[in-house]
Amino acid sequence: MQKETPLLDRDSVGFILAEAVSIIAAAFLFNASGFSFKKAMLFGSMGQTISYVLTWQFILFLIIFPFAFALIAFKARSVEKKALLVRAIIGALIAGIISLAAFPALREYWLFGIFYLIAVYLCIETAKLNFLELKKWVLPRTMMNSMEKATIALGLGVFVSILILAASSQTELVKDLENTIASQAGATPEGIADSSAGILVQANQQVLAQLEASPQYSALRSSSAPEARNFTTFIEEWDLQAKSPEYRDMLKSEIMKNQAGSVFDLVKGRIPFLETLLQWYWLLITVSLASVFFFIASIIFRPLCALYGTVLGAILGKDNQ
């Protein structure tokens, strides 16, 4: 029969410290990886986001993150539920405060912290129930089931956090998607403007070359009449201007001002459902990233939690279980 334990005692200090250190270590690695939900939401930054995910810091973050839940679930066998919940929440709060103070970039995830505390509660409840009901492979199965229930709250935290970010950044997200699609179609506004400016410059130079090669223009150049002199001087200045880089840049700038939105409007005209996609893009990206989190939790967090629980059992011994 499980003995009653005080909410806080000398033995709880080591548990709280171990939990807090593991959470702070995970926060440090996540921050050091450079990954963020805001960057991951940008379709055009997909390659950059993948490079963040493949950094050793992010990989270590994935390895360390489930340790706190494994430790909590492991202690559920030997510590009374209320005492364990108090200790686990204290450890999580200490780690959260230190992490937010040390890593300002993580402050945009403050809402996730609330769901993290809910996940702690679900982890303890599931572990308590599993230790009572399971008969075979009790420890690893309890660890995996506890992590699975905790993942529900964590996943909802990820979903809500991304949803708020996406809803507040809808204009930026849509603009990024528009630029990316237009770029993939080989028709960026800058590219079209540059090509159009080049065509105009070429056309001007051809007209001037034909004019200067005509007999009539040669006659005007030979004339001493003021009107003829003024006209030939104007043509020569126009010719110099048309050959200058500044003239081409001026044409490009004017074209870009006049063609705002035309490139992507053309793409939207060819893809009817694109308008609907843009309208609900914030929700689509939220569901997509939350689904990725659940997938990672399933193939990485749950097995690691079982492994950590088995190692803790082997190190601490049955008496500490």
N, C-alpha and C positions, 0 to 999 in steps of 0.2 A: 504493500500500500504506500502511495506517494505521501511523503511527509509534508506538513505545512512549512512554508519558508517565508521569512520576513521579506518585505518589499525590497529593502536594501540592507546588505550586510557586507562584511569584509570580502567574502568570496565573489560578490557581484561586481566589484571594482574591476577585476581582471576581465570579466565578460564584457562590461560596458566599454572598457578600453580597447579590447580586441575588435569589437563591433565598430566602434568609432574610427579606429585606425584603418580598417578595411574599407569603410565608406569614403573616408578622406582620400585614401590611395586611389580608389576608383574615380573620384571626382578630379583628382590631380591628372590622371592619365587621360580622362575624357577631355579636359581642358587643354592639355598639351597636344592632343591629336589634331586640334584645329577644327574638328567636326562640329557642326551646329545644325539645328533643325532649319534655321532660316536659309542657310546655304544649300541644304539638301532639298529645299522646296523649289529652288530655281532650276528649271529644266535645262537651261543653257550651261549650268555649272555641274552637270552630272559627272563629267570626267574628273573634275576637281574633287567632288564629293567621294568618288570611288578611291581616289588617291589618299584622302584622309582616312578612309575605312581600312586601307591596307597598310597604314603606318603601324610600327611596333607598339606605339603608345595606345592606339585604339584596340589592337589585338589583346594587349595586356589588360586593358579596361574590361573587355568581354570576359576575360578569364577571372579577374578579381571580383567583378560586380556581384556574382551570386554567393560569394563566401559568407557575407553577413547573414543571408537567409539560411544558409546551411548551418551556421553557428546557432542561430535562433531556434531552428527546428530541432537540432541535436540536443539542445538544453531543455527542450519541452518534456523530455522523459523524466528528468530529475528535478525540475523546478516547477513549483505551482504556477498555474496559468496567470493569475493576477500579478504575482511578483515578476514573472518573466516578461509580461507585457510592459510593466513599468520600467524595468531595466532596459528592455529593447528600445522603447520610445526615448528614454533618456540618452542612450548611446546614439540613436539616430538624430536627435535634436542637436546634441553637441557637435556631431560630425557635420550636420547641415549648416549650423551657424559658422563654424570654422571654414567650411568650404566656400560659402557665399562671401565671407570676408576676404578670404585669400584669393579667390578666383572670381572677380567681378563679372566675367562673361557668362557665368553660370546663373546669374540672378534672373535671367529671363525664364529659367525653369523653376522658379519658386513654387508654382502651382503643382508641379510634379512631386514636390516634397510632401504635400498633403496626401497624395495617393500612395506615396511610399509608406507613410505611417499606416494607412489602411492595409497595405500589402503585408506589413509586419503583423498586424492583427490576424489576417487571414492565414498567414504562415503558421502562427502559433495554434490557432483553432484546428487547422488541418493536421498538424503534427500530433497534437494531443489525441485527436480522434483516431488517427492511424496507429499510434503506439498501442492503443487499446484494442483495436479491431484486427489488425494484420497478424498473421501467424507465420508467414514465410518471407524471407528476405525483408524483414521489417525495416531495418535502418535505411538501406538504399531506396526502397519504395516510398518510405515516409518522406525522405528528403526530396524525391522527385515530385511527389504529390503536393507537398507543401510549396515547392517552388512554382508548380503549375497554378495553384490557387493565388499565390502572390502575384503571378504574372498577369492575372486578370485585372487586378487593381493597377499594376504598373502600366499595362497596356492602355487602360482607360486614361491614365495620367498622360501618357505620350499622346494619345488621341486628342484630349482636351487642350493640351499645351500647343500642339501643332495647329489645331483648329483655330485657336485664338490668334496665333501668329499669322496664319494664312488669311483669315478674314480681315485682319488689319493691314495686310500687305497685298490685297487682291490686285490693285492697280499695277504694282511692281511685278507680281507674278505673271499677269497677263501680258505685260509689255515684254518681259523676258521670253515668254513662250512665243509671242509674235515674232520677235527678232530671230529666235532660234529656227522657227519654221521657215521664215523668209530666207534665212541663211542657208538652210538645207535645200531649199528650192533653187539656190544659186542666184538669188535676186535680192541682195541687201540694198537698202536705200542709198548708201554711200557708193556702192558699186555701180548702180544704175546712173546715179548723178555723175559720176566720174566718166562713164562711157558716153553719156549724152553730151557732156561738156567737150569731150575729145572730138565728137562728131561735129559739133558746132564750130569748134576752132578750125577743124579741117575744111569745113564748108566755106568759112570766111576766107581762109587762105587761098582756096581754089578760085573763089570769086575775084579776089584781089589780084591773083596771078594772071587770070584771063584779062582783067581790066588793064593791068599794066602792060600786057603783051599786045594790046590792040593798037592799030595805027592811029586811032582817034586820040588815045591817051598820049602817044608819042608826040602828036602834033600839039597837044596842050602843054606838054613839058617844054617844047621849043618856043612856045608863045611867050611874049613879054607882057601880055595883058594881065592886070591885077587879079581879075576873076580866075584866069587860068592858073596863075601862081597859087592862089588861095586853095583851089580845088586839088592841085597836085600835092601841095603841102599836107592837106587833110588826108589824102589817100596814103601818103608815106607814113604819117603818124599812126593811122589806123592799122597799117601793115605791121609796124613795130609793136603796137599794142597787142595785136592778134597773135603774135609769136611769143609774147611774154608769158611766164608761168602765172603771174598775178592775174592775167585776164582769164586763164582757164580756171583758176581757183574761184574767181568771182562768179563765173558762169555756174560752176559746180554748187556753190553756196546758194545761188538763186534757185537752181533746179531743186535742191533738197528742200527748200522752204515751200515750194509750190507743189511738191509731190508727197507731202506728209500723209501717211496712211495708205497711199495708193498701192504699194507693193503687197502689203498684207491683205488689203481689200481684194486684190486680184486672187490671192491664194484662197481666201474665204469663199469667193465666188465659185471656185472649183471644188471645194470640200464643204458641202451643205451643213454637216453636223458640227463643223468647227465653231460656229456661233454658240451652240449649246454647250460645247466643251469649255469654251471660255467663260461662260456664265457660271458653270459649276466647277470650275477648275480648282478652286480653293478646297472644296469638299473632296474632290478626286485625289488631290495630292495628300490630303490628311489621311484618308482611308488607306492609300498606298503605303505611306510611311509607317502607319500603325500596324499594317499587315506585315511589313518587313520586321518590325520589332517582335511581334508574336512568333514569327518564323525563327528568328534568332534565339528567342527564349526557349523554343521547343527543341532545337537541335544543339544548343550550346549551354544555356543556363541550367536546364533540368539535369542533363548528364553530369555536369560539373558539380552541381549541388549534391548528387548522389555520391560522387567521388569524394568530395570534401567531408561528407558525413561519415563515410567509411574510414577515411584517414583519421578523423577526429576520434572515432570509436577505437581504432587501433592504438592511437597515441595515448588517449586519456584513460582507456580501460573501461571495463564494464561497470565498475563502481561509480564512474562519473557520468554514466548514461542515464 
